[in-house]
Amino acid sequence: MGAEYAISPAVSLAGAYYRNNTEVAGVDGSRGLFILAGYYALSKRTSLYAEIDRTRYRGGLIASSAQSRQTGISLGINHLF
């Protein structure tokens, strides 16, 4: 589930939430992922982006039981050829 909002013709914000429930070899677990992104169009084919995501693990989905959350940050340029 997600949404995008255009602040101006060049700037937009997007957000999404995904949830996965899994059972592998009798081990139940779930993962919730929230993403927030911003985009700035330099031209019709080139844009800058910044994204941050936060993942929360529950159950036995990952090898280390000490890790229950993970955060990622992405910055970059998209160009369509």
C-alpha positions in Angstrom: 0.0 0.0 0.0 1.5 3.3 -1.0 0.8 6.9 -2.1 2.6 9.6 -4.0 2.0 13.3 -3.9 3.3 15.9 -6.3 4.2 19.1 -4.4 5.2 20.8 -7.7 5.8 19.7 -11.3 9.5 19.0 -10.2 9.1 17.7 -6.6 7.2 14.7 -5.3 7.0 12.7 -2.2 6.1 9.0 -1.9 5.4 6.6 1.0 4.6 2.9 1.2 4.1 0.2 3.8 4.5 -3.5 3.0 3.9 -6.5 5.4 5.0 -10.1 4.7 4.0 -13.1 6.9 6.1 -16.2 6.3 6.4 -19.7 7.6 9.6 -21.6 6.7 10.3 -25.1 8.1 7.8 -24.5 10.9 9.2 -21.1 11.9 6.7 -18.2 11.8 7.7 -14.7 11.3 6.7 -11.4 9.8 8.4 -8.3 8.2 7.1 -4.8 8.1 8.7 -2.3 5.7 8.0 1.4 5.6 9.5 3.6 2.8 9.6 7.4 2.5 11.0 8.9 -0.7 11.5 12.3 -2.3 12.1 13.0 -5.9 13.3 16.1 -7.8 13.1 16.2 -11.6 16.0 17.9 -13.3 14.5 17.2 -16.7 11.9 14.9 -18.3 14.5 12.0 -18.2 16.7 12.8 -15.2 15.8 13.0 -11.5 17.4 13.0 -8.1 16.0 10.9 -5.3 16.4 10.3 -1.6 14.8 7.4 0.2 14.8 6.1 3.7 13.3 2.7 4.7 12.7 1.0 8.0 12.2 -2.7 8.4 11.0 -4.5 11.5 11.4 -8.2 11.9 9.3 -10.4 14.2 9.7 -14.1 14.8 12.5 -16.3 13.5 13.0 -14.9 10.0 16.6 -13.9 10.4 19.6 -15.8 11.7 20.5 -13.3 14.5 17.8 -13.1 17.1 19.4 -9.9 18.4 18.5 -7.9 15.3 14.9 -6.9 15.1 15.1 -3.7 13.0 17.1 -2.4 10.0 17.3 1.1 8.5 18.5 1.9 5.0 19.2 5.2 3.2 19.5 5.7 -0.5 20.6 8.8 -2.5 21.0 8.9 -6.3 20.3 10.0 -9.8 17.9 8.2 -12.2 18.4 8.7 -15.9 16.1 7.1 -18.5 17.9 6.3 -21.8 
